Amino acid sequence: MGFLKKLLHQSPSNHAPASANTSPSSLHSDLSTLRDSIIAGTTQTVGVNLGSLLQYEHWMSANSPVARLLSNLPNGSDIAGKGELQIMRAFPDHRAELERAFAEHRRSMVTEEDFRMMSEYGINSIRVPVNWGIMPIDSGGGVPQEWKDFAPGALEVLDNIINNWAPNYGLTVLLSLHGHKGTHGNNDHACPGGGGVFWDKYPENQQHSIDLASWLANRYKSFPAFLGIGLMNEPCDVNEQVVREYYEKAYKAVRKVSDCLVVIAPMLWQQHPNNGWEDVLSGSRYHNIREEWHPYFCFGDEWAHKSPSDLIGYTDRDLHQQYLNPRGHLKLASEWSCASAQPMSPEQMREFAGNQLEAYREISGFYFWTWRYWDERDNEYVNGWSLKSLLKNGGGEGRWSLGGEACGSTPSVASQSMGTDSTEPRVLAMRHYTRNNGANHPVHLPNQVFTIGITHDTTKTIRNDGMVVLPRPLHEPVVARRCVHVVAIHHWPCRGSRVHMSLFHLILKGCMNRHSQNPFCAGWATYAQYWSYRQLAIAMIHCHPPTSSSLHFVIPIKNGEDFTI
């Protein structure tokens, strides 16, 4: 039986119904709409990586069950940073223990509660790094059943994510091929086998990568949460021409089974404008492609001695310019973080993150690296690599989060104006509102025009001073079943350019206290009552550049109600 015939008999396991209260067909329809709009480029991915979950990275898993076991094995500390494959091969007498440790690592590092939290914060996509051991099929030649050297169980975890957790919480899933057979790099995130880099030297290794991409695309093609595949993460120690040829062949193989998103990465040192990759997979016969960059400011001599002020200045000016109309395919910041070589104060880190978010609003999407840095503990631990800790404990003052007095409590002006049990839609600081989708509703203001669209139907438009606005919900499926009403916020400055503000962006940027000059906005940004049928209150819309004419809206809406403003 050929390779394609083998993969056609593989499908994700169905562990449980998607929701006890929502039909699977409804969930799938909503999530498919989100997925398709992301692929079409009309909705931005607001995402986070699940780093070290299925592609073990010791540096960010220092307190995990795997790390604890290795610390008690002879030479375990020396092998810990070499990746899953070398770890499993190094201790044949302890294989059963290592298998249990990896199973516990995957079970506890990211849970369903984490998916719920991601959804609450407006995340609409996750990026999941995987290695070649996830495909239990021989291909391309080499040692038979070599994939069995890896710790078992990763595929079942991925099945559960794509078939259950992700769709249950309105999230799409982008897979990233971090580890290739023969290895394309020596770092643990490339899952090296030891002895050198051989991926580009043997055609059978390249064929295995092609088969892996095709196998994953075919396995998950009918699942609405499946967004696409990144063909190679951070190509660095391999021949560039071989990488380009692999992208061409892998794209064709994937397209035989799926129209999913295909993500390509230039060589690690070429992730900048005018990098010479404009001609890769170019032309009308190629579609649904993104080029990913990883804008980090903590690695290498270039950034090692930069002060926090230097980084804040750079991200405020230069980074934003890099992402303005770059040539070639749509760009994706598939990894970014708040990490820096020099320590930052909470205030500096908030500004650093805010500047990056401003830049990434210009492209097709972004994924923070990463969701969880293992050594978090249940305290106010903050780490520039962990979005979870930043949202929960940023600055130790709750300014990055929805929790705590700083950001999570309803402002008195809002509660006094609308009451906590309001059932009729109301708008503050705005003269009119309409409950008709696609209504012609011009709003005249001295210096700027704001339009807020709350809708389940992205085909409807809002006319604002003669300009047509197409509502772009952040993650529409959540609206239908979780009562987390999606808000598409567009800011039209007087110069006529549009800035798209997502709920996630309001949470991060607003909670980072960048608007403290306005008393109404001080200390809090966005308040939402999730998991209830009472109301969603969105407040604080701040114009750029800061002026005294900022407007603030508080809009309570009933569950399941469609209307635009």
Long-range contacts (C-beta under 8 A, 24 or more apart in sequence): 3-137, 3-139, 3-211, 3-215, 4-214, 4-218, 6-137, 7-137, 7-214, 7-215, 7-218, 7-219, 8-218, 10-137, 10-215, 10-219, 11-219, 12-158, 12-159, 12-162, 12-163, 12-219, 12-220, 12-223, 13-156, 13-159, 13-160, 13-163, 14-163, 15-159, 15-160, 15-163, 15-164, 16-164, 18-164, 18-167, 18-168, 19-168, 19-481, 21-481, 22-480, 22-481, 26-480, 26-481, 27-167, 27-168, 27-224, 27-477, 27-480, 27-481, 28-167, 28-224, 29-224, 30-170, 30-476, 30-477, 30-479, 30-480, 30-481, 31-167, 31-170, 31-172, 31-224, 31-225, 31-477, 32-224, 33-458, 33-476, 33-477, 34-124, 34-170, 34-172, 34-473, 34-475, 34-476, 34-477, 35-172, 35-224, 35-225, 35-226, 35-227, 37-458, 37-472, 38-124, 38-125, 38-172, 38-227, 38-261, 38-365, 39-227, 39-228, 39-259, 39-260, 39-261, 39-288, 41-330, 41-364, 42-458, 42-470, 42-472, 43-124, 43-472, 43-473, 43-474, 44-361, 44-363, 44-364, 44-365, 44-366, 44-472, 44-500, 44-502, 45-124, 45-125, 45-172, 45-174, 45-227, 45-332, 45-364, 45-365, 45-366, 45-367, 46-122, 46-123, 46-124, 46-125, 46-365, 46-366, 46-474, 46-475, 46-502, 46-504, 46-505, 47-123, 47-124, 47-125, 47-126, 47-127, 47-174, 47-365, 47-366, 47-367, 47-368, 48-118, 48-123, 48-126, 48-127, 48-367, 48-368, 48-369, 48-370, 48-371, 48-387, 49-126, 49-127, 49-128, 49-129, 49-176, 49-334, 49-335, 49-367, 49-368, 49-369, 49-370, 49-371, 50-110, 50-126, 50-127, 50-128, 50-129, 50-161, 50-370, 50-371, 51-129, 51-369, 51-370, 51-371, 51-372, 52-109, 52-370, 52-374, 53-106, 53-109, 53-110, 53-128, 53-129, 53-157, 54-106, 54-128, 54-129, 54-130, 54-131, 54-134, 54-154, 54-157, 54-158, 55-84, 55-129, 55-130, 55-131, 55-178, 55-179, 55-189, 55-191, 56-83, 56-84, 56-87, 56-102, 56-105, 56-188, 57-83, 57-188, 57-189, 58-188, 59-188, 60-370, 60-373, 60-374, 60-385, 61-105, 61-109, 61-374, 62-374, 62-375, 63-374, 63-375, 64-105, 64-108, 64-109, 64-374, 65-100, 65-101, 65-102, 65-104, 65-105, 65-108, 66-98, 66-101, 66-102, 66-105, 67-374, 68-101, 69-94, 69-97, 69-98, 69-101, 81-188, 82-188, 82-192, 82-194, 83-179, 83-187, 83-188, 83-189, 83-190, 83-191, 83-192, 84-131, 84-133, 84-150, 84-151, 84-191, 85-131, 85-133, 85-149, 85-150, 85-179, 85-191, 85-192, 85-193, 85-194, 86-192, 86-193, 86-194, 88-149, 88-150, 88-151, 89-149, 89-193, 89-194, 98-151, 99-151, 99-152, 99-153, 102-151, 102-153, 103-151, 103-153, 106-153, 106-154, 106-157, 109-372, 109-374, 110-371, 110-372, 112-165, 112-168, 114-371, 114-372, 114-388, 115-165, 115-166, 115-168, 115-169, 115-171, 116-169, 117-388, 117-391, 118-169, 118-171, 118-371, 119-169, 119-170, 119-171, 119-475, 119-478, 119-482, 119-484, 120-402, 120-484, 120-528, 120-530, 121-391, 121-402, 121-504, 121-507, 122-474, 122-475, 122-502, 122-503, 122-504, 122-507, 123-171, 123-475, 123-504, 124-170, 124-171, 124-172, 124-474, 124-475, 124-504, 125-171, 125-172, 125-173, 125-174, 125-227, 125-365, 125-367, 126-161, 126-166, 126-171, 126-172, 126-173, 126-174, 126-367, 126-371, 127-173, 127-174, 127-175, 127-176, 127-230, 127-334, 127-335, 127-367, 128-158, 128-161, 128-173, 128-174, 128-175, 128-176, 129-176, 129-178, 129-179, 129-189, 129-233, 130-154, 130-158, 130-175, 130-176, 130-177, 130-178, 130-179, 130-216, 131-177, 131-178, 131-179, 131-180, 131-191, 132-177, 132-179, 132-180, 132-181, 132-191, 132-208, 132-209, 132-212, 133-179, 133-191, 134-158, 134-212, 134-216, 135-211, 135-212, 135-215, 135-216, 137-211, 137-215, 139-207, 139-208, 139-211, 139-212, 140-181, 140-203, 140-204, 140-205, 140-206, 140-207, 140-208, 140-211, 141-204, 141-207, 142-181, 142-204, 142-205, 142-208, 146-181, 161-225, 162-220, 162-223, 162-225, 162-226, 163-223, 163-225, 166-225, 167-223, 167-224, 167-225, 167-477, 169-478, 169-482, 170-475, 170-476, 170-477, 170-478, 170-482, 171-225, 171-475, 172-225, 172-226, 172-227, 173-220, 173-225, 173-226, 173-227, 174-227, 174-228, 174-229, 174-230, 174-261, 174-263, 174-334, 174-367, 175-216, 175-226, 175-228, 175-229, 175-230, 176-229, 176-230, 176-233, 176-263, 176-334, 177-209, 177-212, 177-213, 177-229, 177-230, 177-231, 177-232, 177-233, 178-233, 180-205, 180-208, 180-209, 180-212, 180-232, 181-205, 181-208, 181-209, 181-212, 182-208, 184-232, 184-235, 184-236, 184-237, 184-238, 185-234, 185-235, 185-236, 185-237, 185-238, 186-237, 189-233, 189-234, 190-233, 190-234, 197-237, 197-238, 199-238, 200-238, 200-239, 200-242, 200-243, 206-242, 206-245, 206-246, 206-249, 209-246, 209-250, 210-246, 210-249, 210-250, 210-253, 211-253, 213-250, 213-253, 213-254, 214-250, 214-253, 214-254, 214-256, 214-257, 217-254, 217-257, 217-258, 217-260, 218-257, 218-258, 221-257, 221-258, 221-260, 226-260, 227-260, 227-261, 228-260, 228-261, 228-262, 228-263, 228-288, 228-290, 229-254, 229-260, 229-261, 229-262, 229-263, 230-263, 230-264, 230-265, 230-292, 230-334, 231-262, 231-263, 231-264, 231-265, 232-264, 232-265, 233-265, 234-265, 234-268, 234-294, 235-265, 235-266, 235-267, 235-268, 236-267, 236-268, 236-269, 240-267, 243-267, 244-280, 247-280, 247-281, 248-281, 251-281, 251-286, 251-289, 259-287, 259-288, 260-288, 261-288, 261-289, 261-290, 262-288, 262-289, 262-290, 263-289, 263-290, 263-291, 263-292, 263-332, 263-334, 264-289, 264-290, 264-291, 264-292, 264-329, 265-291, 265-292, 265-293, 266-291, 266-293, 268-294, 271-295, 272-322, 273-322, 273-326, 273-327, 274-327, 277-328, 278-327, 278-328, 280-328, 281-329, 282-328, 282-329, 289-329, 289-330, 290-329, 290-330, 290-331, 290-332, 290-364, 290-365, 291-328, 291-329, 291-330, 291-331, 291-332, 292-331, 292-332, 292-333, 292-334, 292-335, 293-331, 293-332, 293-333, 293-334, 294-333, 294-334, 294-335, 294-336, 294-369, 295-319, 295-333, 295-335, 295-336, 295-356, 296-335, 296-336, 296-337, 296-339, 297-339, 297-340, 297-341, 298-337, 298-339, 298-340, 298-341, 303-340, 303-341, 304-341, 305-341, 305-342, 306-340, 306-341, 306-342, 307-342, 308-340, 308-342, 308-343, 308-344, 308-345, 308-348, 308-352, 309-348, 311-340, 311-344, 311-352, 312-348, 312-351, 312-352, 312-355, 315-352, 315-355, 315-356, 315-359, 316-355, 316-358, 319-355, 319-356, 319-359, 320-355, 320-358, 320-359, 320-362, 322-359, 323-359, 323-360, 323-362, 323-363, 324-362, 325-362, 326-363, 330-363, 330-364, 331-363, 331-364, 332-363, 332-364, 332-365, 332-366, 332-367, 333-360, 333-363, 333-365, 333-366, 333-367, 334-366, 334-367, 335-367, 335-369, 336-360, 336-366, 336-367, 336-368, 336-369, 337-368, 337-369, 337-370, 337-384, 337-385, 338-384, 338-385, 338-390, 339-383, 339-384, 339-385, 340-384, 344-384, 346-382, 346-394, 346-395, 346-396, 346-397, 346-399, 347-395, 347-513, 349-382, 349-384, 349-394, 349-395, 350-394, 350-395, 350-399, 350-400, 350-512, 350-513, 350-514, 351-512, 351-514, 353-390, 353-508, 353-512, 354-508, 354-509, 354-512, 354-514, 357-505, 357-508, 357-509, 361-499, 361-500, 361-505, 391-507, 391-508, 394-511, 394-512, 398-511, 399-511, 399-512, 399-513, 399-523, 400-508, 400-511, 400-512, 401-511, 402-507, 402-511, 402-526, 402-527, 402-528, 405-523, 406-511, 406-513, 406-523, 406-524, 407-510, 407-511, 407-523, 407-524, 407-525, 407-526, 407-527, 408-524, 408-527, 409-524, 409-527, 410-527, 410-537, 411-520, 411-524, 411-527, 411-539, 413-520, 414-527, 414-537, 414-539, 414-554, 417-554, 418-537, 418-554, 418-556, 420-534, 421-534, 422-535, 422-556, 423-556, 423-558, 424-556, 425-555, 425-556, 425-557, 425-558, 425-561, 425-563, 426-554, 426-555, 426-556, 427-553, 427-554, 427-555, 427-565, 428-552, 428-553, 428-554, 429-551, 429-552, 429-553, 430-551, 430-553, 430-565, 433-563, 433-565, 434-563, 434-564, 434-565, 435-561, 435-563, 436-563, 436-564, 437-562, 437-563, 437-564, 438-462, 438-463, 438-564, 439-463, 439-564, 441-564, 441-565, 442-466, 445-549, 445-551, 446-549, 447-494, 447-543, 447-547, 447-549, 448-491, 448-492, 448-493, 448-494, 448-543, 448-549, 449-492, 450-489, 450-490, 450-491, 450-492, 450-541, 450-543, 450-551, 450-553, 451-489, 451-490, 451-492, 451-565, 452-487, 452-488, 452-489, 452-490, 452-538, 452-541, 452-553, 452-555, 452-565, 453-487, 453-488, 453-489, 453-490, 453-564, 453-565, 454-485, 454-486, 454-487, 454-488, 454-555, 454-557, 454-562, 454-563, 454-564, 454-565, 455-486, 455-488, 455-562, 455-563, 455-564, 456-480, 456-486, 456-562, 457-562, 460-564, 462-564, 462-565, 464-492, 465-492, 467-492, 471-564, 472-500, 474-502, 474-503, 474-504, 480-560, 482-530, 482-531, 483-530, 483-531, 483-532, 483-533, 483-536, 483-559, 483-560, 484-528, 484-530, 484-536, 485-536, 485-557, 487-536, 487-538, 489-538, 489-541, 491-541, 491-543, 491-544, 493-543, 493-544, 499-544, 501-541, 503-528, 503-538, 506-538, 506-540, 506-541, 510-540, 510-542, 514-542, 515-540, 515-542, 515-546, 515-550, 517-546, 518-542, 518-550, 520-552, 521-550, 521-552, 533-558, 533-559
